[in-house]
Amino acid sequence: MRRKLLLLALAAVIGSAAYSASIDHIQTYTPEYLGNQAQNGMINGASVYYNPAGLARLQDGTYIHAGLELAVGHEKMKYNGKDYKADLLQPIPNFAAYKVEDGSALYMTFGGLGGGGDLKYKDGVAGTAVIPDIVNNSFKGLFKSVTDNGSSAEGKNLYIQTTLGKVWAVDEKLSVSVGGRVVYGIRELKGNLNVKTEINPKLNVIPGIGEALNGFKNIHADIDSKRTAWGYGVQLGLNYKATDRLNLALRYDSRVKMNFKAKGNMNNYKHPGLGQVLPSIDLGFGNFYPEYIPGAKVRRDLPAILALGASYKVTDNWTMALAGNYYFNKDAKMDNIVGEANLKGNTIKGMEAEYDNGWEVALGTEYRFNPKWAILGSVNYAYTGAKVTSFDDVEYALNSVTLGTGLKYNPNENAEWVFSVSHFIYDGKKGHFDKKYKGLVANPEYDKSITAFGVSYTQRF
């Protein structure tokens, strides 16, 4: 059993997603969300993303909206007192255009829909850090020392979307929207496992043993794989202006089916074995992350979202807003296959990620000092639905609290600048290595620290 656990650990290197509020989805479609995360029931320049049915209530005209966000921070795994960290520096642009005329509207959006950018773990990850401990605990007496020798990992996870839609005003209070969406997804994995061992010199006196163990002096496995897929979905919206001060809205983004195909190359670690002492080995990343094996075709959908929101004008200058999102993770297929390796009749299976449905709720405010300046503020809590058994070097979707603020500047009645910032406070969690490796190694700890800055400009013609 202990030999099997060693072989399982050889494949555990990969990058992970960055600052999604759910498993893959993000809601930071535009910088205004960073300042006020309760956008679902608002009617403003960002409604084209969060409340498209509300566009019918805007002043007639053609609108152009462009924004840029910059996410900075890190993702971190801690194992045996050592940090394994990847820095994040990810720009996220967005663009939208919409035309409002006589209570109806046409709209188009383009930008990020999910994922979290590019992460590089220069010093390896927790999945490689366990190997020396597993080797030492499993093969006591065979090795004098076992050390990491420059393992590294890099992961990228991005989803890009464009949506085209139409809005109709049913009457003075109710408006509806229908849109179609195209999504392109990219998921990349680059991993190098390098472990150096020093054989116990006492074994050299045993004929054939020392020579056979020479194959363990430099353990290496690598992968460079890129998964891509196209997907299509529907967006439905409803806005109800209950009174002059209260506005209610609903948006439904359908599940996006995505059949990813992997391309690239992969090299396994191989060893002929030592008869009954040690079985033959032919293992690599693909045994436990089969979705990244070059040529593999595996579905990983983007779950459907039900978004609800309300905004209320407390005074002519002060608006409060409440929003909630529900993610239907259980209805989506997300890499739900299990890789395995067969070693002389013994089968080792990888771990299948488990997810509950996720949700988040946000409270936001906007206060206008004068016709030119307004301040934004918000707080958000997100429950991702990811169980701790899903945590590994592939991903660890942590629950979070997000604080946001920002400023709006209107140089004239047809133009608007938004400057915003959000800080994501993650609920760090311990992993499940104690169960995965039957108590041979310590549990890793997972955490993140990310801040996002944004600026956008909206012009009405």
Secondary structure, 3 states (H helix, E strand, C coil): CHHHHHHHHCCCCCCCCCCCCCCCECCCCCHHHHHCCCCCCCCCCCHHHHCHHHHHHCCCEEEEEEEEEEEEEEEEEEECCEEEEEEEEEEEEEEEEEEEECCEEEEEEEEEEEEEEEEEECCCCHHHHHHHHHHHHHCCCCEEEEEECCCEEEEEEEEEEEEEEEEEECCCCEEEEEEEEEEEEEEEEEEEEEEEEEECHHHHHCCCHHHHHHHHCEEEEEEEEEEEEEEEEEEEEEEECCCCCEEEEEEEECCECCEEEEEEEEECEEECCCCCCCCCEEECHHHHCHHHCCCCEEEECECCEEEEEEEEECCCCEEEEEEEEEECHHHCCECCCCCEEEECCEEEECCCCCECCEEEEEEEEEEECCCCEEEEEEEEEEECCECHHHCCCCCCCCCEEEEEEEEEEEEECCEEEEEEEEEEEECCEECCHHHHCCCCCCCCEEEEEEEEEEEEEEEEC
